Amino acid sequence: MNQRFSLVMVFFGLLAGLLSSCATKKDQILFQGLNESLQSEVSYTSRKIQVNDVLDVKISALNPETAIPYNAAGNGQNMMAGMLNLQGYLVSVDGSIGLPILGNIFAGGKTMSELEATIVSVLENNGHLVSPKVTVRILNAKVTILGEVRSPGTYTYTEQYITFPQALGYAGDVTIGANRKEVWLIREEEGVRKYHKIDLTQTDWFDSPYYTIKQNDIIYVHPNEVMVKSAGFIGNTSTVLSVISILFTTYALLIR
C-alpha cells in the first residue's frame, strides 16, 4: 500500500510539473493594453547610409540627354533586384561612392535626402547640369531575424520605412515557444553597435526609435522557459500530450 501511495504521489508530482511549466495567457498576448481610445503621433526617422549599403543614384536634368553620362550603365532600366544591386553604388569602408564624371562623393552617415542635396550642389556649382534632380535609394536594405520565429532568416525590403511588427511578419511571427518579453534588437549606427530589449507584450516601445527598422538590424527572439526546460526532452506539443497520456495510463494501472 505504501509503495502504491508513493507511486501515485510521483505521478501527481510529474503532472504538476508539466502543468506548472505551461505559459500563461498574459505571457502570450502581444501589445497588451491597446484600446480604441489610444492615439499616438507617428514619427519617421530618416535612415542613414552605412558602409556596404548599395545605392541606386539616378540623375536627371532639364535636358535629359545631358544627364545620361552621369548615370551608371543600366541605371533606371527595369531589372531584377539582384541585377540592380550589381548596377548600384557600393558604399566603401571610407563612406564614399564613386559616381561617373563626378568621382568620389562622401555618403556615409548621411540621409538619402542629404546625399541628394550634396550631389545636386556638386552638379550645379561645377556647371555640370542645368536644373539637376537626384534621387537616391538603398537597394540592399535587409533585416536578420533569428530565434523563436516560424521562418528565421535574412529578409530584404525596398520600402523607405518598415516597422518592427512588419519585420516579425516577414518571419511568420513569433512561435508559441517565444519569450515575448525578451526580444533583442541589435543595431549598428555610425560604427557603434547597440543592444535594446523589447517587451512585445507591451506598447510603450511603439514611440521609441526601435519601432522603425533600419537596414542591417538583427532581431533575436529568446525562447521561453517552457522551451528551455523541454529542450532535449519535450520538444513539441505532441510529445507533451504523449507524456501526459502515459502518465494517466500509469496512474490507472496503479490504482487498480
C-alpha positions in Angstrom: 0.0 0.0 0.0 2.8 2.4 0.9 4.5 1.6 -2.4 1.4 2.3 -4.4 0.9 5.6 -2.5 4.4 6.6 -3.3 3.9 5.9 -7.0 0.7 7.9 -7.0 2.5 10.8 -5.4 5.2 10.6 -8.0 2.6 10.6 -10.8 0.9 13.7 -9.4 4.3 15.4 -9.0 5.2 14.8 -12.6 1.8 16.0 -13.8 2.0 19.1 -11.6 5.4 19.8 -13.1 4.1 19.7 -16.6 1.2 21.9 -15.8 3.2 24.4 -13.9 5.6 24.8 -16.9 2.8 25.9 -19.2 3.0 29.5 -20.3 0.2 31.8 -19.1 -2.1 33.8 -21.3 -0.5 37.0 -20.1 2.8 35.8 -21.4 1.5 35.1 -24.8 -0.7 38.0 -25.9 1.1 40.8 -27.8 0.6 44.5 -27.4 -1.4 44.3 -24.2 -3.2 47.5 -23.1 -4.4 48.5 -26.5 -7.8 50.1 -26.8 -9.7 52.2 -29.3 -9.2 55.5 -27.4 -5.4 55.3 -27.7 -3.8 57.6 -30.3 -0.1 58.5 -30.8 1.6 60.6 -33.4 3.7 58.6 -36.0 7.2 59.9 -36.5 9.6 58.7 -39.1 13.3 58.7 -38.7 15.3 59.0 -41.8 17.7 56.1 -42.4 21.4 57.0 -42.6 23.6 55.5 -45.2 26.1 52.9 -43.9 29.2 51.1 -45.1 28.3 48.2 -47.5 24.9 49.8 -48.5 24.3 49.6 -52.2 22.8 52.8 -53.5 20.7 53.5 -56.6 21.5 57.0 -57.7 19.5 58.5 -60.6 20.5 61.9 -62.0 18.2 63.8 -64.4 18.3 67.4 -65.8 16.2 69.9 -67.8 17.7 68.4 -70.9 17.5 64.6 -70.3 20.3 63.7 -72.8 22.9 65.8 -70.9 22.3 63.7 -67.8 23.0 60.3 -69.4 26.8 60.3 -68.9 26.3 60.9 -65.1 24.3 57.7 -64.7 25.9 54.2 -64.5 25.0 51.9 -67.4 21.7 50.2 -66.8 20.5 52.6 -64.1 16.8 53.3 -64.5 16.1 50.2 -66.5 13.7 47.5 -65.4 15.8 44.8 -63.9 15.7 42.1 -61.2 16.7 43.1 -57.7 20.0 41.1 -57.9 20.9 42.9 -61.2 20.0 46.3 -59.6 22.4 45.6 -56.8 25.2 45.0 -59.3 24.4 48.2 -61.0 24.2 50.2 -57.8 27.0 52.1 -56.0 28.6 50.3 -53.1 29.4 52.5 -50.1 33.1 51.8 -49.4 34.7 51.4 -45.9 35.6 55.1 -46.0 31.9 56.0 -46.6 32.2 57.2 -50.2 30.7 56.2 -53.5 32.2 56.6 -57.0 29.9 58.4 -59.5 30.6 58.7 -63.2 32.4 62.0 -64.1 31.8 63.4 -60.5 34.2 60.9 -58.9 34.1 60.1 -55.2 31.2 61.6 -53.2 31.1 61.0 -49.4 27.8 59.3 -48.4 28.4 57.6 -45.1 26.2 58.9 -42.2 24.1 61.0 -44.5 20.4 60.5 -45.0 19.3 59.9 -48.6 17.9 63.4 -48.9 21.2 64.9 -47.6 23.1 62.9 -50.2 20.7 64.0 -52.9 21.3 67.6 -51.9 25.1 67.1 -51.9 25.1 65.7 -55.4 22.8 68.4 -56.7 25.1 71.0 -55.2 28.2 69.5 -56.9 26.4 69.3 -60.3 25.2 73.0 -60.1 28.3 74.6 -58.6 30.6 73.0 -61.0 28.5 73.7 -64.0 27.7 70.1 -64.9 24.0 70.3 -65.5 21.1 72.8 -65.6 18.3 72.2 -63.0 19.6 68.7 -62.0 17.4 66.4 -60.0 18.8 63.5 -58.0 17.1 60.5 -56.3 18.8 58.1 -54.0 17.5 54.8 -52.8 19.1 51.9 -50.8 18.9 48.7 -52.9 20.0 46.1 -50.3 18.2 47.1 -47.1 17.8 44.0 -45.0 16.9 42.7 -41.6 18.0 39.4 -40.0 15.5 37.7 -37.7 16.6 34.7 -35.5 15.4 32.6 -32.6 11.8 31.6 -31.9 10.1 32.7 -35.1 8.5 30.5 -37.7 10.9 31.3 -40.6 14.2 32.7 -39.3 16.5 34.3 -41.9 17.6 37.5 -43.6 14.9 39.5 -45.4 15.4 42.3 -47.9 13.0 45.1 -48.3 12.6 48.0 -50.7 10.3 50.2 -48.7 11.6 53.5 -47.2 10.3 52.5 -43.8 9.2 49.2 -42.2 8.2 48.7 -38.6 9.3 46.1 -36.1 6.0 44.2 -36.3 6.3 44.2 -40.1 9.8 42.6 -39.8 8.4 39.9 -37.5 5.6 39.3 -40.1 8.3 38.6 -42.7 9.5 35.7 -40.5 6.0 34.4 -39.9 5.5 35.9 -36.4 7.0 34.5 -33.2 6.3 30.9 -32.2 4.4 29.6 -29.2 7.7 28.9 -27.6 8.9 32.5 -27.8 9.6 34.7 -24.8 7.7 37.7 -25.9 9.1 39.8 -23.0 12.7 39.3 -24.2 13.2 40.2 -27.8 16.6 41.8 -28.6 17.3 44.4 -31.4 20.9 44.7 -32.4 21.7 47.8 -34.4 24.8 49.4 -35.8 24.9 53.1 -36.1 27.9 55.2 -37.1 30.3 52.5 -36.1 28.7 51.8 -32.8 26.8 48.5 -32.1 23.8 49.0 -29.8 21.5 46.5 -28.0 17.9 47.1 -26.9 15.5 44.7 -25.2 11.9 44.9 -26.3 8.8 43.5 -24.5 6.3 42.5 -27.2 3.5 42.2 -24.6 3.7 46.0 -24.0 3.2 49.0 -26.3 5.5 51.6 -24.6 8.2 51.0 -27.2 5.9 52.0 -30.1 7.1 55.6 -29.7 10.7 54.7 -29.4 13.4 54.8 -32.2 13.2 51.0 -32.2 9.7 50.8 -33.6 11.1 51.5 -37.1 13.6 49.0 -38.5 16.9 50.3 -40.0 19.0 48.5 -42.6 21.2 45.7 -41.2 19.2 45.4 -38.0 19.3 42.0 -36.2 16.3 40.7 -34.2 16.7 37.8 -31.8 13.7 36.3 -30.1 14.5 34.4 -27.0 12.8 31.0 -26.2 10.5 31.0 -23.2 11.2 29.0 -20.0 9.0 26.1 -21.2 11.1 25.7 -24.3 14.3 25.9 -22.4 13.2 23.3 -19.8 11.9 21.0 -22.5 15.0 21.1 -24.7 16.1 17.6 -25.4 13.2 16.0 -23.5 9.8 17.5 -24.5 10.3 19.2 -27.8 6.8 19.8 -29.1 3.1 19.7 -28.2 2.6 16.1 -29.5 5.4 14.9 -27.2 3.8 16.7 -24.2 0.4 15.0 -25.0 2.1 11.6 -25.3 3.8 12.0 -21.9 0.5 13.1 -20.3 -1.2 10.1 -21.9 1.5 7.7 -20.5 1.1 9.3 -17.0 -2.6 8.8 -17.0 -2.3 5.2 -18.2 0.3 4.5 -15.5 -1.9 6.1 -12.9 -4.9 4.0 -14.0 -2.8 0.8 -13.6 -1.6 1.9 -10.2 -5.0 2.4 -8.6 -6.4 -1.0 -9.7 
